[in-house]
Amino acid sequence: PIPSEYYYRYAQTLKSVESYDKSKQKMEEFSRLEANDSRAQFFQENKDYLQKIEDKKDVYDLKALSINTEFSDYGATILGNELIFTSARNQEVDKAIHEWTNESFTALYSSTINVDGTFSEPKQFAKEISSRVNDATAVFTKDGNTMYFTRNNSSEKGKRRNNKDKSSLLKIYKATKGEDGLWGQVLELPFNSDYFNTAHPSLTPDGKWLYFSSDRKGTLGQSDIFRVAIYPTGEYGNVENIGAKVNTAGRETFPFISEDYFLFFASDGHPGLGGLDMFVAKINVDGSIGQVANMGTPINSPFDDFGLYMDSKSHKGFVSSNRPGASGGDDIYFFKEKPCKQALEGIVYDKVTKEPLVNARVILSDALYQQTDTIITDAKGYYLSNLLDCGGKYRIKAEKEEYNTVEVVFIVERQQGVKRVDIGLEKTLEPVTVNDDLFKKLKLNPIYFDFDKSNIRPDAAAELIKVVEVLKEYPTMKIDVRSHTDSRGNDDYNLKLSDRRAKSTVEWMVNQGIERSRITGEGYGETQLQNKCSNGVPCSVEEHQLNRRSEFIIIEL
């Protein structure tokens, strides 16, 4: 019988000649033979992936850089006003030749980005630390004084793989820039090995995590994306596989993390156009990964597309590809997001009767709570706004007399179109009175603080803004913010911590436009427990949770 992997490889080959229908047939056969393979599962879950990719085709403009050569040029990043990239362009007679590519070994190069957007003639970068093997894919700390980069394990040092191609392994190194501006102190990172590859580093914006590609033990496929913590001491934590949401039975490589914590990576295991495609997913606060999405054309092609860098503010960047039509081999392309706006439309309706609500007020605000538009619904409950920026985060609030206000938070996709948000309102069941707890009346989600902290987290802000809206709706209302802890920890410490949290909550609401005279706040620590869980009493996590609460007591209407 034909090995199942052949079906997968044949499906990929068919994609490279844009024979997508036949490729789909081969993927169906592969899925039948390997139902538990992640590549088959992703295919079955995303059979409409070609349409999704087609929907994104107008998002970016893309063009090849003038500094590309007939040799491999890839892996661009930015250092100040310099483009730093990898190239095999040095074809000197005495230069060592790579047995795989029949080109010179790669080195790092720099090209100044001129004011008019052109690029100066590239020069070898950090020549003082270059080697006779491949140096590639650099990333820099924010101060520009530390560089992580990929290098072959040289033939003079370390062990080679016993492969027929006689290739040596890839490792990540760290270099430091001296006061004289020269690079030195090249150190091999401690989690490299002579038995597997570790390559293509990328740093999180805060510099606390290094992401990279590796085929080490624990890899789900041919290569996976891993991460490791960088401690303030300069030491490293344990290497972590970032999980099956990103990593497949195929290749995942060339990670890049933008300033707004989106992970971009190349993969041939997720459904794509063929070869390596670029994908993107949000890195959540806890390090988990959000939904993975193909970046679409023209970023991707039927060929290998990899090594992306993007500025999250301008949505401009660089991507590498071996697609035909440029200078040859791997080439670097510049891309920028096209001007993009979206419309927002929807119906406001009675959640019980499903009838449209006429003259409901729809208020649109940006991520900073700045109001951008106000619309009154028509006789059919319909509203329309044309003021949305693609990729922006917005809040839409619908309100009507005798109905509870509803707020929806959403992110606009990065493509032209119309975003639809229908909002159902429930009638106000009971009026609020003095001594009512707005927290309970509004059915807010619990307001959490980070351990030993009192600053307002984004998830808490999403709940507190609902209290702010009520205070704006009732301009004579005054409230008292009361913060409580459970009994665990020192009594006096808990009292002080809860007081800091109460006052931090008050300050946050004042900053949202509520007069300070309308809000008071005090912490009560563990002095007003709601159950038996006092000091020394054994209680469950859930029982302690009942005591960790914030109250918003109405003291005047």
Sequence and secondary structure as in RCSB ss.txt:
>XXXX:A:sequence
PIPSEYYYRYAQTLKSVESYDKSKQKMEEFSRLEANDSRAQFFQENKDYLQKIEDKKDVYDLKALSINTEFSDYG
ATILGNELIFTSARNQEVDKAIHEWTNESFTALYSSTINVDGTFSEPKQFAKEISSRVNDATAVFTKDGNTMYFT
RNNSSEKGKRRNNKDKSSLLKIYKATKGEDGLWGQVLELPFNSDYFNTAHPSLTPDGKWLYFSSDRKGTLGQSDI
FRVAIYPTGEYGNVENIGAKVNTAGRETFPFISEDYFLFFASDGHPGLGGLDMFVAKINVDGSIGQVANMGTPIN
SPFDDFGLYMDSKSHKGFVSSNRPGASGGDDIYFFKEKPCKQALEGIVYDKVTKEPLVNARVILSDALYQQTDTI
ITDAKGYYLSNLLDCGGKYRIKAEKEEYNTVEVVFIVERQQGVKRVDIGLEKTLEPVTVNDDLFKKLKLNPIYFD
FDKSNIRPDAAAELIKVVEVLKEYPTMKIDVRSHTDSRGNDDYNLKLSDRRAKSTVEWMVNQGIERSRITGEGYG
ETQLQNKCSNGVPCSVEEHQLNRRSEFIIIEL
>XXXX:A:secstr
   HHHHHHHHHHHHHTT HHHHHHHHHHHHHH TTSHHHHHHHHTTTHHHHHHHTTTSEEEEE TT  SS EEE
EEEETTEEEEEE     TTS B TTTSSB  EEEEEEB TTS B   EESSGGG  SS EEEEEE TTS EEEEE
EE  TTSS     TT    EEEEEEEE TTS EEEEEE TT  SSS EEEEEE TTS EEEEEE  TT SSSBEE
EEEEB TTS B   EE  TTT  SSBEEEEEE TT EEEEEESSSS SSSSEEEEEEB TTS B   EE  TTT 
 SS EEEEEEETTTTEEEEEE  TTSSSSSEEEEEEE   EEEEEEEEEETTT  B TT EEEEEETT  EEEEE
E  TTSEEEEEEEETT EEEEEEE TTB  EEEEEE  SSSEEEE  EEE B  S   TT BHHHHTT       
TT  S  HHHHHHHHHHHHHHHHSTT EEEEEEE  SSS HHHHHHHHHHHHHHHHHHHHHTT  GGGEEEEEEE
TTT SSS  TT    HHHHHHHSEEEEEEEE 
